[in-house]
């Protein structure tokens, strides 16, 4: 049986698509660095090193949007795109997990 088909990605400008992609790159790296999740320091170090370049790419995507006159973020559309691209799961790795009583 085939898995359910994902909803279509909303129509985005090229700059909005770049913003979403770069944002998720940064989120993925922050999730790997998150000290509240199990992992080793080397993995966190590598993610932190890569974060510098990815943050610059995110800045560049926002700069391009601004230069093109795209001065507003259309939150509802961008949130739909994030959901289609598994953004809820990916951003959850950045938060502190709920406390489990012992």
Secondary structure, 3 states (H helix, E strand, C coil): CCCCCCCCCCCCCHHHHHHHHHHHHHHHHHHHHCCCCCCCHHHHHHHHHHHHHHHHHHHHHHHHHHHCCCCCCCHHHHHHHHHHCCHHHHHHCCCCCCCCCC
